[in-house]
Amino acid sequence: MTLKEFFEQNGNKPIEIQEDGTIKVLEEKGPWKPETGERYYVVSDIGAVGALCWCNDEIDKRKLDIGDVFRTNAEAARALHRLKARKKFLDAGGHEGMDGYEFGDKYHVYPQRGENRLNATIEGNVTAFDIWFETKADAQKAIDSLTDDEKAALCWTGEEE
């Protein structure tokens, strides 16, 4: 097989040349992308989970670009619960971003390791998408405003459904 024939069959997928001279096609990194005709799940504009069929059109590509393409209904539902939790955190007095503050005395909400429970703790570091609170009481108010599904979505560690 020539290189031209190889690339016609495999496209521009990343490859690795093995010690014996053979070519191994590597799995592509990045978000999961359905094949044409495959079902995928989304969070709709009205806050519901729905299923669509991948057509590889502009709408599908835009949904993929914003992270609104999920393999399962459960993954989409978890994303929806996280969005709802984020809004409740902001409604309960949470702040986004640095806003010129030092973070040594700000409260953040984290899952309790090994449990399906959230805790508010002082944290010196902040991540790109973190929400912080001025007081522990504000953080606890945000935690208390969550449904069980929203808490579970924030505590999910990536294990099977």
C-alpha distance (Angstrom), angle and dihedral (degrees) to the residues before:
residue distance angle dihedral
M1 . . .
T2 3.78 . .
L3 3.81 122.9 .
K4 3.79 88.6 -111.5
E5 3.82 90.7 55.7
F6 3.81 90.9 45.4
F7 3.80 92.5 53.9
E8 3.81 91.8 44.4
Q9 3.82 88.1 57.2
N10 3.80 98.5 39.2
G11 3.79 104.7 28.5
N12 3.78 118.1 -148.7
K13 3.79 96.1 -36.8
P14 3.80 114.3 148.1
I15 3.81 113.8 -95.4
E16 3.78 138.8 -165.1
I17 3.78 124.1 -153.6
Q18 3.81 109.9 -135.4
E19 3.82 125.1 -141.1
D20 3.81 90.6 -103.4
G21 3.81 90.1 56.1
T22 3.80 96.3 -105.4
I23 3.78 121.2 131.2
K24 3.78 120.8 -121.4
V25 3.81 118.0 -160.7
L26 3.81 108.5 -137.2
E27 3.76 123.9 -142.7
E28 3.75 111.7 -101.9
K29 3.78 116.1 -111.4
G30 3.75 123.6 -135.7
P31 3.77 135.9 59.7
W32 3.77 121.3 -19.2
K33 3.78 112.1 -93.2
P34 3.80 121.2 -164.2
E35 3.77 121.9 -127.9
T36 3.81 118.3 -114.6
G37 3.81 108.5 -75.1
E38 3.82 93.5 18.3
R39 3.80 121.2 128.7
Y40 3.80 119.4 -116.5
Y41 3.79 134.7 173.7
V42 3.80 131.1 -123.6
V43 3.78 141.8 -179.5
S44 3.79 104.2 -116.3
D45 3.78 126.6 -138.0
I46 3.82 89.4 -101.9
G47 3.81 93.6 54.3
A48 3.79 100.0 -100.6
V49 3.79 130.4 122.5
G50 3.78 115.1 -116.1
A51 3.78 140.4 170.7
L52 3.80 125.6 -122.9
C53 3.78 135.9 178.0
W54 3.81 116.3 -117.3
C55 3.80 110.6 -117.3
N56 3.81 95.9 164.0
D57 3.81 89.0 -124.7
E58 3.82 127.9 139.5
I59 3.81 92.9 -86.5
D60 3.81 91.8 53.3
K61 3.81 91.6 46.5
R62 3.81 92.5 49.6
K63 3.78 91.2 49.7
L64 3.80 88.9 51.4
D65 3.82 90.6 48.6
I66 3.82 92.4 56.1
G67 3.80 95.2 42.0
D68 3.79 97.2 -107.1
V69 3.83 97.4 130.0
F70 3.80 117.0 97.3
R71 3.82 133.2 176.4
T72 3.78 95.5 -140.0
N73 3.78 140.8 27.7
A74 3.82 88.0 -118.6
E75 3.83 92.5 56.8
A76 3.80 91.3 50.7
A77 3.81 91.7 46.3
R78 3.81 90.3 51.1
A79 3.84 89.9 51.9
L80 3.80 89.8 50.1
H81 3.83 91.5 50.5
R82 3.82 90.0 49.5
L83 3.82 90.8 51.8
K84 3.80 90.3 50.4
A85 3.82 90.9 47.8
R86 3.82 90.8 50.2
K87 3.81 91.0 53.5
K88 3.81 91.2 48.2
F89 3.82 90.3 50.2
L90 3.80 90.7 53.1
D91 3.82 91.6 44.1
A92 3.83 89.4 52.3
G93 3.80 92.5 58.1
G94 3.79 101.8 -81.7
H95 3.79 120.9 151.1
E96 3.80 130.7 -146.6
G97 3.78 126.0 -142.6
M98 3.76 131.8 0.0
D99 3.82 101.7 -62.3
G100 3.82 88.5 -172.0
Y101 3.81 93.8 -67.7
E102 3.76 129.5 132.2
F103 3.78 109.5 -121.9
G104 3.79 99.8 -145.6
D105 3.80 91.6 99.6
K106 3.79 103.2 33.7
Y107 3.79 124.6 108.8
H108 3.79 123.9 -126.5
V109 3.79 131.1 -176.6
Y110 3.80 118.2 -123.0
P111 3.80 134.7 172.8
Q112 3.80 113.7 -103.1
R113 3.80 105.4 -114.0
G114 3.80 111.2 -105.7
E115 3.80 94.1 5.1
N116 3.78 136.5 85.0
R117 3.82 91.0 -122.1
L118 3.81 136.2 105.4
N119 3.82 126.3 -135.8
A120 3.79 132.8 -167.1
T121 3.81 114.2 -134.7
I122 3.79 138.7 165.3
E123 3.77 109.8 -101.9
G124 3.78 130.1 -171.4
N125 3.79 95.2 -160.1
V126 3.76 130.3 58.9
T127 3.78 128.3 -158.8
A128 3.78 125.3 -140.0
F129 3.81 93.2 -98.3
D130 3.78 100.4 32.3
I131 3.77 124.9 131.8
W132 3.79 117.2 -150.8
F133 3.79 135.2 -165.2
E134 3.82 132.7 -146.7
T135 3.79 93.3 -137.3
K136 3.77 138.5 25.4
A137 3.82 87.9 -123.5
D138 3.83 90.6 59.3
A139 3.80 90.2 49.1
Q140 3.80 91.3 49.1
K141 3.82 90.5 47.9
A142 3.82 88.0 55.5
I143 3.82 92.0 48.7
D144 3.81 91.1 48.3
S145 3.82 91.1 52.1
L146 3.82 92.3 61.5
T147 3.78 126.0 98.7
D148 3.81 119.2 -128.9
D149 3.82 89.5 -104.0
E150 3.80 91.4 52.7
K151 3.82 91.4 48.9
A152 3.80 90.6 48.6
A153 3.82 90.8 50.4
L154 3.82 91.0 53.0
C155 3.82 91.6 46.2
W156 3.81 96.0 46.2
T157 3.81 110.0 121.5
G158 3.77 100.8 -169.8
E159 3.78 101.0 -90.4
E160 3.79 120.2 137.8
E161 3.80 118.5 -67.8
